Structure formats: C-alpha cells, structure tokens
Amino acid sequence: MSSLLESRKDGAAILTINRSLKRNAINYDVMEEMLEAISRAEADSSVSYIIVTGSGEQSFCSGGDVREFHNLRTEEEAYPMLRKMGTVLERLFLCKKPTVALLNGHAVGGGSELAIACDFRISRSNIQVGFIQGSIGLTTGWGGTVFALERMKSDHAMQMLISADRYSAEEAFEKGYMTYITKSANWHSEAYEYIGNLFKRSSPILSSYKMYWLSRLDQDKLSERIEQEIRNCARLWAKDEHHIAVEAFLNRKKKQS
Ligand SMILES: CC[C@H](C(=O)O)C(=O)SCCNC(=O)CCNC(=O)[C@H](O)C(C)(C)COP(=O)(O)OP(=O)(O)OC[C@H]1O[C@@H](n2cnc3c(N)ncnc32)[C@H](O)[C@@H]1OP(=O)(O)O
C-alpha cells in the first residue's frame, strides 16, 4: 500500500500521507514518494497549486517515524535521514506553484515543519500544533526553523520553537502560524471551499505571485541555513537526552498497562 496518495481535483494536486495508524508519521517511503509527487505536480500544466494533507481524522503528520528511526544512534547515522527530508521540505518551500497544508489533525514535530514549509495552513479546530522536538532533546531538523522565521513574526516563531509546546489551532492562529480555521462541523467541505476561493484565479496569476514571493529570498543563503539546522539536529540526535526521550515514548503504553 502506497505511503503517499496522489490525486488531482479542480486544478489541485492533492498529496495525502497514508499512514494513519502511525498518525501519518514520515518514514523513508513517504520522503521518496513526496519528493517525486512534488516534482510531478510542478511539471503538470493541469496543476495550479498543491495541497498536502494526512489520511484519517486524527493526525496531519506526527513527524518522523520514531520507531523506524530509533535505530539511528549516532550523528553520522542521523544526518542522512534528516538531510533527505530537509531536501523534500526545501523543494516544497521553493515550489513555483502555491502550496497549502490542510491540517486534518495534529501537526507535531516534523509534521509542524511540513506544514510551515507550505505557503498556507488551513486547519480544522481541536488539533495540536507544535514544534515539539525540544521535548525529546532535538531542535527542528528538516528546515522548520528556517521556514517559520521566513513566514512568521520572529518572536512568535521563536516562542513556538524554543517552548516546544503543543498549541491549539486557535493559539497557533494568534501566533500567525495558521491561515484559517474551519468553524463548521463539516470542516472538510468548508476547508475545500476556502481553498477553492483562495486559488480561484488562473494558474499564471497564482504562479506569478509565488514567483514574486520567491524572488525576495536569497536561495543560496536559505540552503546554507537549512544545512546548518540539519547538521546541528544530527549532533543533538546522538545525545542521551534524545534517545531516552524516544524510549520513553515507545514504552509509554507498557507503563500505562
Ligand atoms: C526533525 C523531525 C523529527 C525527526 O523525527 O527527526 C521529529 O519529528 S521528532 C518528533 C517526533 N514525533 C513525536 O514525538 C510525536 C509523537 N506522537 C504524538 O505526540 C501523538 O502520537 C499524537 C499527538 C501525534 C497522536 O496522539 P494519539 O493519542 O492520537 O495517538 P497515539 O499517541 O496513541 O499513537 C497512535 C499510534 O501512532 C503511533 N505514532 C504516533 N506518532 C508517531 C511517530 N512520530 N512515529 C511513529 N509512530 C507514531 C503510536 O506509536 C501509536 O502506535 P502503536 O503501534 O499503537 O503504539
């Protein structure tokens, strides 16, 4: 079964992480399939914009697959994984077509990095959002700090990053992280109606404004900043604080029983 579903609807390419039993945690399959899907969507003339979302109703994305990546113990072992997803998110951030994260559920850890790599975040209420990496001995490691500082007021971005807290959708909206929160019980159709209205203009108009936005960036400097974040996260990955925290997460249900 594919770890990433890809569809087309009304000018949108819809990429859906398809691992709901693991709260749409990102593993190597998701990374590879997402990079290929972004490239296909960008090259597809029928696509005006890209939606990234998660399967199920509980989680948009819970970040890296802590079980699959738990076997990465050293800085040298962690770096390639972090670099691989950092490349995917940099590709998404620099996509020539507008991108939107449709938050169908929780966006935590690398999931929050995936969301902030997109131009817009449309969310249902009753979800958790947070750069929670600090609670497991890490910082963001896929470029999330770089993207957050590009998109948000720096004091709000830094508060979300250094606190590593979990915020409600409404709190995240107050911080300038969220673009829109649905209000109705039928959040899915409300979200798609909002997105359809946001992107109602023709593809050349949408991609022109994205080009104007991208032209303000020093892309070489941006890549350097992302690489610095990835290398530092790899260094932190090797420390006991991180490995102990992951063990605690993986064993939490044993303790409860
Ligand atoms: C640079 C990025 C960085 C990295 O990986 O390198 C990170 O992303 S670090 C941060 C990693 N993510 C987390 O620590 C998030 C942990 N998950 C949660 O906080 C919760 O699971 C939540 C809020 C996403 C959902 O809570 P809920 O109560 O709805 O579900 P459960 O916690 O009972 O989980 C259900 C099921 O999913 C598995 N799961 C959840 N998150 C992950 C994950 N990140 N990796 C792997 N598996 C995950 C969880 O273990 C349960 O599976 P089960 O087989 O039943 O144990």
Ligand as a Chemical Component Dictionary entry (heavy atoms), coordinates in Angstrom:
data_LIG
# 
_chem_comp.id                   LIG 
_chem_comp.type                 NON-POLYMER 
_chem_comp.pdbx_formal_charge   0 
_chem_comp.three_letter_code    LIG 
# 
loop_
_chem_comp_atom.comp_id 
_chem_comp_atom.atom_id 
_chem_comp_atom.alt_atom_id 
_chem_comp_atom.type_symbol 
_chem_comp_atom.charge 
_chem_comp_atom.model_Cartn_x 
_chem_comp_atom.model_Cartn_y 
_chem_comp_atom.model_Cartn_z 
_chem_comp_atom.pdbx_ordinal 
LIG C1  C1  C 0 13.218 16.530 12.586 1  
LIG C2  C2  C 0 11.906 15.920 12.831 2  
LIG C3  C3  C 0 11.985 14.997 13.960 3  
LIG C4  C4  C 0 12.569 13.699 13.499 4  
LIG O1  O1  O 0 11.876 12.671 13.508 5  
LIG O2  O2  O 0 13.722 13.684 13.125 6  
LIG C5  C5  C 0 10.668 14.764 14.585 7  
LIG O3  O3  O 0 9.613  14.818 14.007 8  
LIG S1  S1  S 0 10.813 14.441 16.229 9  
LIG C6  C6  C 0 9.131  14.378 16.794 10 
LIG C7  C7  C 0 8.582  13.014 16.533 11 
LIG N1  N1  N 0 7.179  12.993 16.807 12 
LIG C8  C8  C 0 6.651  12.841 18.034 13 
LIG O4  O4  O 0 7.319  12.761 19.039 14 
LIG C9  C9  C 0 5.150  12.781 18.072 15 
LIG C10 C10 C 0 4.729  11.628 18.892 16 
LIG N2  N2  N 0 3.297  11.378 18.764 17 
LIG C11 C11 C 0 2.365  12.076 19.480 18 
LIG O5  O5  O 0 2.596  13.067 20.142 19 
LIG C12 C12 C 0 0.968  11.516 19.403 20 
LIG O6  O6  O 0 1.071  10.198 18.863 21 
LIG C13 C13 C 0 -0.002 12.317 18.526 22 
LIG C14 C14 C 0 -0.353 13.638 19.216 23 
LIG C15 C15 C 0 0.597  12.569 17.160 24 
LIG C16 C16 C 0 -1.297 11.489 18.355 25 
LIG O7  O7  O 0 -1.786 11.100 19.613 26 
LIG P1  P1  P 0 -2.934 9.980  19.695 27 
LIG O8  O8  O 0 -3.274 9.801  21.140 28 
LIG O9  O9  O 0 -3.990 10.282 18.701 29 
LIG O10 O10 O 0 -2.229 8.645  19.158 30 
LIG P2  P2  P 0 -1.169 7.710  19.916 31 
LIG O11 O11 O 0 -0.136 8.536  20.597 32 
LIG O12 O12 O 0 -1.900 6.678  20.704 33 
LIG O13 O13 O 0 -0.458 6.998  18.671 34 
LIG C17 C17 C 0 -1.203 6.125  17.814 35 
LIG C18 C18 C 0 -0.217 5.242  17.118 36 
LIG O14 O14 O 0 0.645  6.040  16.274 37 
LIG C19 C19 C 0 1.999  5.841  16.662 38 
LIG N3  N3  N 0 2.739  7.079  16.451 39 
LIG C20 C20 C 0 2.347  8.323  16.776 40 
LIG N4  N4  N 0 3.299  9.216  16.447 41 
LIG C21 C21 C 0 4.328  8.502  15.890 42 
LIG C22 C22 C 0 5.596  8.824  15.347 43 
LIG N5  N5  N 0 6.033  10.083 15.260 44 
LIG N6  N6  N 0 6.376  7.809  14.881 45 
LIG C23 C23 C 0 5.945  6.529  14.940 46 
LIG N7  N7  N 0 4.756  6.122  15.442 47 
LIG C24 C24 C 0 3.962  7.132  15.902 48 
LIG C25 C25 C 0 1.936  5.442  18.111 49 
LIG O15 O15 O 0 3.122  4.775  18.490 50 
LIG C26 C26 C 0 0.721  4.548  18.092 51 
LIG O16 O16 O 0 1.084  3.329  17.502 52 
LIG P3  P3  P 0 1.043  1.954  18.358 53 
LIG O17 O17 O 0 1.527  0.910  17.413 54 
LIG O18 O18 O 0 -0.387 1.812  18.797 55 
LIG O19 O19 O 0 1.962  2.215  19.529 56 
# 
loop_
_chem_comp_bond.comp_id 
_chem_comp_bond.atom_id_1 
_chem_comp_bond.atom_id_2 
_chem_comp_bond.value_order 
_chem_comp_bond.pdbx_ordinal 
LIG C1  C2  SING 1  
LIG C2  C3  SING 2  
LIG C3  C4  SING 3  
LIG C3  C5  SING 4  
LIG C4  O1  DOUB 5  
LIG C4  O2  SING 6  
LIG C5  O3  DOUB 7  
LIG C5  S1  SING 8  
LIG S1  C6  SING 9  
LIG C6  C7  SING 10 
LIG C7  N1  SING 11 
LIG N1  C8  SING 12 
LIG C8  O4  DOUB 13 
LIG C8  C9  SING 14 
LIG C9  C10 SING 15 
LIG C10 N2  SING 16 
LIG N2  C11 SING 17 
LIG C11 O5  DOUB 18 
LIG C11 C12 SING 19 
LIG C12 O6  SING 20 
LIG C12 C13 SING 21 
LIG C13 C14 SING 22 
LIG C13 C15 SING 23 
LIG C13 C16 SING 24 
LIG C16 O7  SING 25 
LIG O7  P1  SING 26 
LIG P1  O8  DOUB 27 
LIG P1  O9  SING 28 
LIG P1  O10 SING 29 
LIG O10 P2  SING 30 
LIG P2  O11 DOUB 31 
LIG P2  O12 SING 32 
LIG P2  O13 SING 33 
LIG O13 C17 SING 34 
LIG C17 C18 SING 35 
LIG C18 O14 SING 36 
LIG C18 C26 SING 37 
LIG O14 C19 SING 38 
LIG C19 N3  SING 39 
LIG C19 C25 SING 40 
LIG N3  C20 SING 41 
LIG N3  C24 SING 42 
LIG C20 N4  DOUB 43 
LIG N4  C21 SING 44 
LIG C21 C22 SING 45 
LIG C21 C24 DOUB 46 
LIG C22 N5  SING 47 
LIG C22 N6  DOUB 48 
LIG N6  C23 SING 49 
LIG C23 N7  DOUB 50 
LIG N7  C24 SING 51 
LIG C25 O15 SING 52 
LIG C25 C26 SING 53 
LIG C26 O16 SING 54 
LIG O16 P3  SING 55 
LIG P3  O17 DOUB 56 
LIG P3  O18 SING 57 
LIG P3  O19 SING 58 
# 
